[in-house]
Amino acid sequence: MMWNLDIASELRVVGNDPEMADMSNPRGEIIREVWFVTATSDDGRAFAHVWDSEDEGEVGGWLDSIRESVSRATGWNPEGRDAWRHWRNLYGSAAHEAAGDDADGERRDALDAEAREGQQ
């Protein structure tokens, strides 16, 4: 099985500041775009590396390092490794269909698209 390595981002809570709390954000959550390395299988399973950063360039360096390590390994697979977690099944993929992820995947993809539109 081949794995495609890349970087991705999502919005996450990176901290709290009670002084910033208001009706729309009662805990004063600080939300930022966080970058991480991903590994996607041929069947659409996507795993995210547990290290993440708010610096896209830093994650690009990690990607190069991980690609170099993977290129030396035979039969590399992120499943079951402590440094990787299952992130999602790509919408419409075989893994997505097998897991019955339609509702969750569509909702998550819509939220991701909405968040990205708000950044532009």
SELO-625174 format. One record per atom (N, C-alpha, C, CB): residue in one letter; atom name; x, y, z. Coordinates in steps of 0.05 Angstrom, whole numbers. Glycine has a CB too. Layout:
REM SELO-625174
+------+------+--------+--------+--------+
: rest : atom :      x :      y :      z :
+------+------+--------+--------+--------+
:    A :   CA :      X :      Y :      Z :
...
+------+------+--------+--------+--------+
REM end
This chain:
REM SELO-625174
+------+------+--------+--------+--------+
: rest : atom :      x :      y :      z :
+------+------+--------+--------+--------+
:    M :    N :     17 :    -23 :      0 :
:    M :   CA :      0 :      0 :      0 :
:    M :    C :     18 :     25 :      0 :
:    M :   CB :    -19 :      0 :     24 :
:    M :    N :     10 :     44 :    -16 :
:    M :   CA :     25 :     69 :    -18 :
:    M :    C :     12 :     90 :      0 :
:    M :   CB :     26 :     79 :    -47 :
:    W :    N :     28 :    106 :     12 :
:    W :   CA :     18 :    128 :     29 :
:    W :    C :     27 :    154 :     18 :
:    W :   CB :     28 :    124 :     59 :
:    N :    N :      9 :    173 :     15 :
:    N :   CA :     16 :    200 :      5 :
:    N :    C :     20 :    218 :     30 :
:    N :   CB :     -7 :    211 :    -13 :
:    L :    N :     43 :    230 :     32 :
:    L :   CA :     50 :    248 :     54 :
:    L :    C :     46 :    277 :     45 :
:    L :   CB :     78 :    243 :     65 :
:    D :    N :     34 :    293 :     62 :
:    D :   CA :     29 :    320 :     56 :
:    D :    C :     25 :    336 :     82 :
:    D :   CB :      4 :    323 :     37 :
:    I :    N :     19 :    362 :     79 :
:    I :   CA :     12 :    377 :    103 :
:    I :    C :    -17 :    386 :    100 :
:    I :   CB :     31 :    402 :    107 :
:    A :    N :    -30 :    391 :    123 :
:    A :   CA :    -58 :    400 :    124 :
:    A :    C :    -61 :    418 :    148 :
:    A :   CB :    -78 :    376 :    125 :
:    S :    N :    -83 :    432 :    150 :
:    S :   CA :    -88 :    448 :    173 :
:    S :    C :   -117 :    447 :    181 :
:    S :   CB :    -80 :    478 :    167 :
:    E :    N :   -122 :    454 :    205 :
:    E :   CA :   -150 :    456 :    215 :
:    E :    C :   -150 :    477 :    237 :
:    E :   CB :   -161 :    429 :    225 :
:    L :    N :   -173 :    488 :    243 :
:    L :   CA :   -175 :    507 :    265 :
:    L :    C :   -178 :    491 :    291 :
:    L :   CB :   -200 :    526 :    261 :
:    R :    N :   -162 :    500 :    311 :
:    R :   CA :   -163 :    487 :    338 :
:    R :    C :   -161 :    508 :    360 :
:    R :   CB :   -140 :    467 :    340 :
:    V :    N :   -170 :    500 :    383 :
:    V :   CA :   -167 :    516 :    407 :
:    V :    C :   -138 :    512 :    416 :
:    V :   CB :   -187 :    509 :    430 :
:    V :    N :   -122 :    534 :    418 :
:    V :   CA :    -94 :    532 :    426 :
:    V :    C :    -89 :    544 :    453 :
:    V :   CB :    -77 :    547 :    405 :
:    G :    N :   -110 :    555 :    465 :
:    G :   CA :   -108 :    566 :    492 :
:    G :    C :   -133 :    579 :    501 :
:    G :   CB :    -84 :    585 :    493 :
:    N :    N :   -133 :    591 :    525 :
:    N :   CA :   -156 :    605 :    535 :
:    N :    C :   -146 :    631 :    548 :
:    N :   CB :   -171 :    588 :    556 :
:    D :    N :   -162 :    652 :    545 :
:    D :   CA :   -156 :    678 :    557 :
:    D :    C :   -183 :    687 :    569 :
:    D :   CB :   -144 :    698 :    537 :
:    P :    N :   -187 :    684 :    595 :
:    P :   CA :   -213 :    691 :    608 :
:    P :    C :   -220 :    721 :    603 :
:    P :   CB :   -212 :    686 :    637 :
:    E :    N :   -200 :    738 :    599 :
:    E :   CA :   -206 :    766 :    594 :
:    E :    C :   -219 :    770 :    567 :
:    E :   CB :   -181 :    782 :    596 :
:    M :    N :   -217 :    751 :    549 :
:    M :   CA :   -229 :    753 :    522 :
:    M :    C :   -256 :    740 :    521 :
:    M :   CB :   -210 :    741 :    501 :
:    A :    N :   -266 :    729 :    543 :
:    A :   CA :   -292 :    716 :    544 :
:    A :    C :   -314 :    736 :    540 :
:    A :   CB :   -295 :    701 :    571 :
:    D :    N :   -334 :    726 :    524 :
:    D :   CA :   -359 :    742 :    520 :
:    D :    C :   -381 :    722 :    514 :
:    D :   CB :   -355 :    762 :    497 :
:    M :    N :   -404 :    732 :    507 :
:    M :   CA :   -428 :    715 :    502 :
:    M :    C :   -422 :    694 :    480 :
:    M :   CB :   -452 :    732 :    494 :
:    S :    N :   -408 :    702 :    459 :
:    S :   CA :   -403 :    683 :    437 :
:    S :    C :   -379 :    665 :    443 :
:    S :   CB :   -398 :    698 :    412 :
:    N :    N :   -363 :    671 :    463 :
:    N :   CA :   -339 :    655 :    470 :
:    N :    C :   -336 :    655 :    500 :
:    N :   CB :   -313 :    666 :    455 :
:    P :    N :   -354 :    641 :    514 :
:    P :   CA :   -355 :    643 :    544 :
:    P :    C :   -329 :    634 :    558 :
:    P :   CB :   -378 :    627 :    554 :
:    R :    N :   -313 :    617 :    545 :
:    R :   CA :   -288 :    608 :    558 :
:    R :    C :   -264 :    623 :    549 :
:    R :   CB :   -284 :    578 :    553 :
:    G :    N :   -268 :    642 :    531 :
:    G :   CA :   -245 :    658 :    521 :
:    G :    C :   -226 :    641 :    506 :
:    G :   CB :   -231 :    671 :    544 :
:    E :    N :   -236 :    622 :    490 :
:    E :   CA :   -219 :    605 :    474 :
:    E :    C :   -204 :    620 :    452 :
:    E :   CB :   -235 :    581 :    462 :
:    I :    N :   -179 :    613 :    449 :
:    I :   CA :   -162 :    625 :    428 :
:    I :    C :   -161 :    604 :    406 :
:    I :   CB :   -133 :    633 :    438 :
:    I :    N :   -171 :    611 :    383 :
:    I :   CA :   -173 :    592 :    361 :
:    I :    C :   -154 :    600 :    339 :
:    I :   CB :   -202 :    589 :    350 :
:    R :    N :   -137 :    582 :    330 :
:    R :   CA :   -117 :    588 :    309 :
:    R :    C :   -116 :    565 :    289 :
:    R :   CB :    -89 :    593 :    322 :
:    E :    N :   -105 :    571 :    266 :
:    E :   CA :   -100 :    551 :    246 :
:    E :    C :    -75 :    535 :    254 :
:    E :   CB :    -96 :    563 :    217 :
:    V :    N :    -77 :    509 :    256 :
:    V :   CA :    -55 :    492 :    265 :
:    V :    C :    -48 :    473 :    241 :
:    V :   CB :    -63 :    475 :    290 :
:    W :    N :    -22 :    471 :    235 :
:    W :   CA :    -12 :    454 :    213 :
:    W :    C :      0 :    428 :    223 :
:    W :   CB :      9 :    470 :    197 :
:    F :    N :     -2 :    407 :    207 :
:    F :   CA :      9 :    381 :    214 :
:    F :    C :     14 :    365 :    189 :
:    F :   CB :    -11 :    366 :    233 :
:    V :    N :     29 :    344 :    192 :
:    V :   CA :     35 :    326 :    169 :
:    V :    C :     13 :    304 :    168 :
:    V :   CB :     64 :    313 :    172 :
:    T :    N :      5 :    297 :    144 :
:    T :   CA :    -15 :    276 :    141 :
:    T :    C :     -4 :    254 :    124 :
:    T :   CB :    -41 :    288 :    128 :
:    A :    N :    -15 :    230 :    128 :
:    A :   CA :     -9 :    207 :    111 :
:    A :    C :    -36 :    195 :    102 :
:    A :   CB :      8 :    185 :    127 :
:    T :    N :    -40 :    194 :     76 :
:    T :   CA :    -66 :    184 :     65 :
:    T :    C :    -60 :    159 :     48 :
:    T :   CB :    -79 :    206 :     47 :
:    S :    N :    -77 :    139 :     54 :
:    S :   CA :    -74 :    113 :     40 :
:    S :    C :    -88 :    113 :     13 :
:    S :   CB :    -84 :     90 :     57 :
:    D :    N :    -83 :     93 :     -3 :
:    D :   CA :    -97 :     90 :    -29 :
:    D :    C :   -127 :     88 :    -26 :
:    D :   CB :    -86 :     66 :    -44 :
:    D :    N :   -136 :     77 :     -4 :
:    D :   CA :   -165 :     73 :      0 :
:    D :    C :   -178 :     97 :     14 :
:    D :   CB :   -170 :     48 :     16 :
:    G :    N :   -163 :    118 :     20 :
:    G :   CA :   -175 :    142 :     31 :
:    G :    C :   -173 :    146 :     61 :
:    G :   CB :   -202 :    144 :     23 :
:    R :    N :   -160 :    129 :     75 :
:    R :   CA :   -156 :    133 :    104 :
:    R :    C :   -134 :    154 :    108 :
:    R :   CB :   -149 :    106 :    119 :
:    A :    N :   -139 :    174 :    124 :
:    A :   CA :   -120 :    195 :    129 :
:    A :    C :   -112 :    195 :    159 :
:    A :   CB :   -131 :    222 :    120 :
:    F :    N :    -86 :    196 :    163 :
:    F :   CA :    -75 :    197 :    190 :
:    F :    C :    -60 :    224 :    193 :
:    F :   CB :    -56 :    173 :    196 :
:    A :    N :    -61 :    235 :    217 :
:    A :   CA :    -47 :    260 :    223 :
:    A :    C :    -25 :    255 :    243 :
:    A :   CB :    -67 :    281 :    234 :
:    H :    N :     -2 :    267 :    239 :
:    H :   CA :     20 :    265 :    257 :
:    H :    C :     13 :    280 :    282 :
:    H :   CB :     47 :    276 :    245 :
:    V :    N :     20 :    271 :    306 :
:    V :   CA :     12 :    283 :    331 :
:    V :    C :     27 :    310 :    336 :
:    V :   CB :     18 :    265 :    354 :
:    W :    N :     49 :    315 :    323 :
:    W :   CA :     63 :    341 :    326 :
:    W :    C :     48 :    360 :    308 :
:    W :   CB :     93 :    339 :    318 :
:    D :    N :     43 :    384 :    318 :
:    D :   CA :     31 :    405 :    302 :
:    D :    C :     43 :    432 :    309 :
:    D :   CB :      0 :    406 :    305 :
:    S :    N :     38 :    451 :    292 :
:    S :   CA :     50 :    478 :    296 :
:    S :    C :     32 :    499 :    283 :
:    S :   CB :     78 :    478 :    284 :
:    E :    N :     34 :    523 :    292 :
:    E :   CA :     20 :    545 :    279 :
:    E :    C :     37 :    556 :    256 :
:    E :   CB :     14 :    568 :    299 :
:    D :    N :     61 :    546 :    252 :
:    D :   CA :     79 :    555 :    231 :
:    D :    C :     79 :    534 :    208 :
:    D :   CB :    108 :    558 :    243 :
:    E :    N :     67 :    542 :    186 :
:    E :   CA :     66 :    524 :    162 :
:    E :    C :     94 :    516 :    153 :
:    E :   CB :     50 :    537 :    140 :
:    G :    N :    113 :    535 :    153 :
:    G :   CA :    140 :    529 :    144 :
:    G :    C :    154 :    508 :    161 :
:    G :   CB :    156 :    554 :    144 :
:    E :    N :    150 :    509 :    187 :
:    E :   CA :    161 :    489 :    205 :
:    E :    C :    151 :    461 :    199 :
:    E :   CB :    155 :    497 :    235 :
:    V :    N :    125 :    459 :    194 :
:    V :   CA :    112 :    434 :    187 :
:    V :    C :    122 :    424 :    160 :
:    V :   CB :     82 :    436 :    187 :
:    G :    N :    127 :    442 :    141 :
:    G :   CA :    139 :    434 :    116 :
:    G :    C :    166 :    421 :    119 :
:    G :   CB :    142 :    458 :     97 :
:    G :    N :    182 :    431 :    139 :
:    G :   CA :    208 :    418 :    145 :
:    G :    C :    204 :    390 :    157 :
:    G :   CB :    223 :    435 :    164 :
:    W :    N :    184 :    387 :    174 :
:    W :   CA :    178 :    361 :    185 :
:    W :    C :    170 :    342 :    163 :
:    W :   CB :    155 :    362 :    206 :
:    L :    N :    154 :    352 :    144 :
:    L :   CA :    145 :    335 :    121 :
:    L :    C :    169 :    324 :    106 :
:    L :   CB :    127 :    351 :    102 :
:    D :    N :    188 :    341 :    100 :
:    D :   CA :    212 :    332 :     86 :
:    D :    C :    227 :    311 :    102 :
:    D :   CB :    231 :    356 :     81 :
:    S :    N :    230 :    315 :    128 :
:    S :   CA :    243 :    295 :    145 :
:    S :    C :    228 :    269 :    146 :
:    S :   CB :    247 :    307 :    173 :
:    I :    N :    202 :    270 :    149 :
:    I :   CA :    186 :    245 :    150 :
:    I :    C :    187 :    231 :    123 :
:    I :   CB :    157 :    251 :    158 :
:    R :    N :    185 :    246 :    101 :
:    R :   CA :    187 :    233 :     74 :
:    R :    C :    214 :    219 :     71 :
:    R :   CB :    184 :    254 :     52 :
:    E :    N :    235 :    231 :     81 :
:    E :   CA :    261 :    218 :     79 :
:    E :    C :    262 :    192 :     95 :
:    E :   CB :    283 :    237 :     89 :
:    S :    N :    251 :    193 :    119 :
:    S :   CA :    251 :    169 :    136 :
:    S :    C :    234 :    147 :    123 :
:    S :   CB :    240 :    175 :    164 :
:    V :    N :    210 :    154 :    113 :
:    V :   CA :    192 :    135 :    101 :
:    V :    C :    204 :    122 :     76 :
:    V :   CB :    165 :    148 :     94 :
:    S :    N :    219 :    138 :     60 :
:    S :   CA :    231 :    128 :     36 :
:    S :    C :    251 :    106 :     42 :
:    S :   CB :    245 :    150 :     20 :
:    R :    N :    263 :    105 :     66 :
:    R :   CA :    282 :     85 :     73 :
:    R :    C :    269 :     60 :     86 :
:    R :   CB :    302 :     96 :     92 :
:    A :    N :    243 :     62 :     92 :
:    A :   CA :    229 :     40 :    106 :
:    A :    C :    213 :     24 :     86 :
:    A :   CB :    210 :     51 :    128 :
:    T :    N :    213 :     -2 :     89 :
:    T :   CA :    198 :    -20 :     72 :
:    T :    C :    171 :    -25 :     85 :
:    T :   CB :    213 :    -47 :     66 :
:    G :    N :    149 :    -22 :     70 :
:    G :   CA :    123 :    -28 :     81 :
:    G :    C :    114 :     -9 :    104 :
:    G :   CB :    122 :    -55 :     91 :
:    W :    N :    123 :     16 :    103 :
:    W :   CA :    116 :     36 :    123 :
:    W :    C :     86 :     39 :    125 :
:    W :   CB :    130 :     63 :    118 :
:    N :    N :     76 :     42 :    150 :
:    N :   CA :     47 :     45 :    154 :
:    N :    C :     43 :     61 :    180 :
:    N :   CB :     32 :     17 :    156 :
:    P :    N :     28 :     83 :    180 :
:    P :   CA :     24 :     98 :    205 :
:    P :    C :      5 :     86 :    225 :
:    P :   CB :     14 :    126 :    197 :
:    E :    N :    -11 :     66 :    216 :
:    E :   CA :    -30 :     54 :    235 :
:    E :    C :    -16 :     41 :    258 :
:    E :   CB :    -48 :     33 :    219 :
:    G :    N :    -27 :     46 :    282 :
:    G :   CA :    -16 :     33 :    306 :
:    G :    C :     10 :     46 :    316 :
:    G :   CB :    -11 :      5 :    301 :
:    R :    N :     19 :     67 :    303 :
:    R :   CA :     43 :     81 :    313 :
:    R :    C :     35 :    103 :    332 :
:    R :   CB :     60 :     92 :    289 :
:    D :    N :     50 :    107 :    353 :
:    D :   CA :     44 :    127 :    373 :
:    D :    C :     44 :    155 :    362 :
:    D :   CB :     63 :    126 :    396 :
:    A :    N :     60 :    161 :    342 :
:    A :   CA :     62 :    188 :    331 :
:    A :    C :     40 :    195 :    311 :
:    A :   CB :     89 :    191 :    318 :
:    W :    N :     22 :    176 :    305 :
:    W :   CA :      1 :    181 :    285 :
:    W :    C :    -26 :    175 :    297 :
:    W :   CB :      6 :    165 :    260 :
:    R :    N :    -47 :    191 :    290 :
:    R :   CA :    -74 :    185 :    298 :
:    R :    C :    -92 :    185 :    273 :
:    R :   CB :    -84 :    206 :    319 :
:    H :    N :   -113 :    169 :    274 :
:    H :   CA :   -132 :    169 :    251 :
:    H :    C :   -145 :    197 :    251 :
:    H :   CB :   -153 :    146 :    253 :
:    W :    N :   -144 :    210 :    228 :
:    W :   CA :   -155 :    237 :    226 :
:    W :    C :   -182 :    237 :    213 :
:    W :   CB :   -136 :    255 :    210 :
:    R :    N :   -185 :    224 :    190 :
:    R :   CA :   -210 :    223 :    176 :
:    R :    C :   -208 :    203 :    153 :
:    R :   CB :   -219 :    251 :    166 :
:    N :    N :   -231 :    197 :    142 :
:    N :   CA :   -232 :    182 :    116 :
:    N :    C :   -240 :    202 :     95 :
:    N :   CB :   -252 :    157 :    118 :
:    L :    N :   -225 :    203 :     73 :
:    L :   CA :   -231 :    223 :     53 :
:    L :    C :   -259 :    218 :     41 :
:    L :   CB :   -210 :    222 :     30 :
:    Y :    N :   -273 :    240 :     38 :
:    Y :   CA :   -301 :    238 :     28 :
:    Y :    C :   -302 :    224 :      1 :
:    Y :   CB :   -313 :    267 :     25 :
:    G :    N :   -320 :    205 :     -1 :
:    G :   CA :   -324 :    190 :    -26 :
:    G :    C :   -304 :    167 :    -30 :
:    G :   CB :   -322 :    208 :    -49 :
:    S :    N :   -285 :    164 :    -13 :
:    S :   CA :   -265 :    142 :    -16 :
:    S :    C :   -276 :    116 :     -7 :
:    S :   CB :   -239 :    149 :      0 :
:    A :    N :   -262 :     94 :    -13 :
:    A :   CA :   -270 :     67 :     -5 :
:    A :    C :   -272 :     66 :     25 :
:    A :   CB :   -251 :     46 :    -16 :
:    A :    N :   -253 :     78 :     39 :
:    A :   CA :   -253 :     77 :     69 :
:    A :    C :   -277 :     92 :     79 :
:    A :   CB :   -227 :     89 :     80 :
:    H :    N :   -284 :    114 :     67 :
:    H :   CA :   -307 :    131 :     75 :
:    H :    C :   -333 :    115 :     71 :
:    H :   CB :   -308 :    156 :     58 :
:    E :    N :   -336 :    102 :     49 :
:    E :   CA :   -359 :     85 :     43 :
:    E :    C :   -361 :     62 :     63 :
:    E :   CB :   -359 :     75 :     14 :
:    A :    N :   -339 :     49 :     68 :
:    A :   CA :   -338 :     25 :     85 :
:    A :    C :   -345 :     33 :    114 :
:    A :   CB :   -311 :     12 :     85 :
:    A :    N :   -337 :     57 :    123 :
:    A :   CA :   -342 :     65 :    150 :
:    A :    C :   -369 :     78 :    154 :
:    A :   CB :   -320 :     84 :    159 :
:    G :    N :   -383 :     84 :    132 :
:    G :   CA :   -409 :     98 :    133 :
:    G :    C :   -406 :    126 :    144 :
:    G :   CB :   -428 :     82 :    150 :
:    D :    N :   -386 :    140 :    135 :
:    D :   CA :   -380 :    167 :    146 :
:    D :    C :   -395 :    190 :    133 :
:    D :   CB :   -351 :    172 :    143 :
:    D :    N :   -415 :    185 :    116 :
:    D :   CA :   -428 :    206 :    101 :
:    D :    C :   -435 :    231 :    117 :
:    D :   CB :   -452 :    195 :     88 :
:    A :    N :   -450 :    227 :    138 :
:    A :   CA :   -460 :    250 :    153 :
:    A :    C :   -438 :    265 :    167 :
:    A :   CB :   -481 :    241 :    173 :
:    D :    N :   -420 :    251 :    181 :
:    D :   CA :   -398 :    264 :    196 :
:    D :    C :   -379 :    277 :    177 :
:    D :   CB :   -384 :    244 :    213 :
:    G :    N :   -372 :    263 :    155 :
:    G :   CA :   -352 :    275 :    136 :
:    G :    C :   -363 :    299 :    122 :
:    G :   CB :   -345 :    254 :    115 :
:    E :    N :   -388 :    299 :    114 :
:    E :   CA :   -400 :    322 :    101 :
:    E :    C :   -401 :    346 :    120 :
:    E :   CB :   -428 :    315 :     90 :
:    R :    N :   -409 :    341 :    145 :
:    R :   CA :   -411 :    362 :    164 :
:    R :    C :   -383 :    374 :    170 :
:    R :   CB :   -423 :    352 :    191 :
:    R :    N :   -363 :    357 :    173 :
:    R :   CA :   -336 :    367 :    179 :
:    R :    C :   -324 :    382 :    155 :
:    R :   CB :   -317 :    343 :    186 :
:    D :    N :   -329 :    371 :    130 :
:    D :   CA :   -319 :    385 :    106 :
:    D :    C :   -332 :    412 :    103 :
:    D :   CB :   -324 :    368 :     82 :
:    A :    N :   -358 :    414 :    109 :
:    A :   CA :   -372 :    440 :    107 :
:    A :    C :   -361 :    460 :    127 :
:    A :   CB :   -403 :    435 :    112 :
:    L :    N :   -356 :    450 :    152 :
:    L :   CA :   -344 :    468 :    172 :
:    L :    C :   -316 :    477 :    164 :
:    L :   CB :   -344 :    454 :    199 :
:    D :    N :   -300 :    459 :    153 :
:    D :   CA :   -273 :    467 :    144 :
:    D :    C :   -275 :    488 :    122 :
:    D :   CB :   -258 :    442 :    134 :
:    A :    N :   -293 :    484 :    103 :
:    A :   CA :   -296 :    503 :     81 :
:    A :    C :   -306 :    530 :     91 :
:    A :   CB :   -316 :    492 :     59 :
:    E :    N :   -325 :    530 :    110 :
:    E :   CA :   -335 :    555 :    121 :
:    E :    C :   -313 :    570 :    136 :
:    E :   CB :   -359 :    548 :    140 :
:    A :    N :   -297 :    555 :    151 :
:    A :   CA :   -275 :    568 :    166 :
:    A :    C :   -254 :    580 :    147 :
:    A :   CB :   -261 :    547 :    184 :
:    R :    N :   -248 :    566 :    125 :
:    R :   CA :   -229 :    577 :    106 :
:    R :    C :   -240 :    602 :     92 :
:    R :   CB :   -221 :    555 :     85 :
:    E :    N :   -265 :    602 :     86 :
:    E :   CA :   -277 :    626 :     73 :
:    E :    C :   -275 :    650 :     92 :
:    E :   CB :   -307 :    621 :     66 :
:    G :    N :   -278 :    646 :    118 :
:    G :   CA :   -277 :    667 :    137 :
:    G :    C :   -248 :    679 :    139 :
:    G :   CB :   -286 :    658 :    164 :
:    Q :    N :   -228 :    664 :    131 :
:    Q :   CA :   -200 :    673 :    133 :
:    Q :    C :   -192 :    690 :    109 :
:    Q :   CB :   -181 :    650 :    136 :
:    Q :    N :   -207 :    689 :     88 :
:    Q :   CA :   -199 :    703 :     63 :
:    Q :    C :   -210 :    731 :     62 :
:    Q :   CB :   -208 :    688 :     39 :
+------+------+--------+--------+--------+
REM end
